């Protein structure tokens, strides 16, 4: 994966842009950014979790639970919070 596509390292990555939009309350705009970040790295837990948060804010409960379940499956058992 090229550095500019790595959602862990690039400040302009879709995941980071999604987080910025989410913090501004722009959940409709943030949601596709998180989905794009997940396409680049399907094990990117923060994008899955943040997607669930934005979907919940948009009252898309079923989709939010699905994204949250994906995030939870990716977190190792008994891991410490970041």
C-alpha positions in Angstrom: 0.0 0.0 0.0 1.3 3.4 -0.9 1.8 5.9 2.0 -0.8 8.3 0.7 -3.4 5.5 0.8 -2.5 4.3 4.3 -5.3 5.5 6.6 -3.0 5.1 9.6 -0.4 7.6 8.4 -1.8 10.1 6.0 -3.5 13.2 7.5 -5.4 13.7 4.3 -6.7 10.1 4.3 -10.5 9.5 4.0 -10.6 8.3 7.6 -9.0 11.4 9.0 -11.2 13.6 6.8 -14.2 11.7 8.0 -13.2 12.3 11.6 -12.9 16.0 11.0 -16.3 16.1 9.3 -17.8 14.1 12.2 -16.4 16.5 14.8 -18.1 19.3 12.9 -21.4 17.4 13.1 -21.4 16.7 9.3 -22.3 13.0 9.6 -23.7 12.7 6.1 -20.4 13.9 4.6 -18.3 11.8 7.0 -20.0 8.5 6.4 -18.6 7.9 2.8 -15.1 9.0 4.0 -15.1 6.3 6.6 -16.4 3.7 4.1 -13.6 4.7 1.7 -11.0 4.3 4.5 -12.4 0.8 5.2 -12.0 -0.1 1.6 -8.3 0.8 1.8 -7.8 -1.1 5.0 -10.6 -3.3 6.1 -8.9 -3.8 9.5 -9.0 -0.1 10.3 -10.9 -0.2 13.6 -11.2 3.6 14.1 -12.9 4.0 10.7 -15.4 1.2 11.5 -16.1 2.7 15.0 -16.4 6.2 13.7 -18.7 5.0 10.8 -20.9 3.4 13.5 -21.0 6.7 15.4 -22.0 8.8 12.3 -24.6 6.2 11.2 -26.1 6.3 14.7 -26.3 10.1 14.6 -28.1 9.7 11.2 -30.6 7.3 12.9 -29.4 4.4 10.7 -29.3 2.0 13.7 -29.0 -1.3 11.8 -26.1 -0.1 9.7 -24.5 1.5 12.8 -24.7 -1.8 14.7 -23.2 -3.6 11.8 -20.2 -1.2 11.6 -19.8 -1.4 15.4 -19.9 -5.3 15.3 -17.2 -5.2 12.6 -15.0 -2.9 14.8 -15.5 -5.2 17.8 -14.5 -8.3 15.9 -11.3 -6.6 14.9 -10.2 -5.7 18.4 -8.2 -8.4 20.2 -9.9 -9.9 23.3 -8.7 -8.2 26.5 -6.9 -5.5 24.7 -6.2 -2.2 26.4 -7.8 1.1 25.2 -5.6 3.3 23.1 
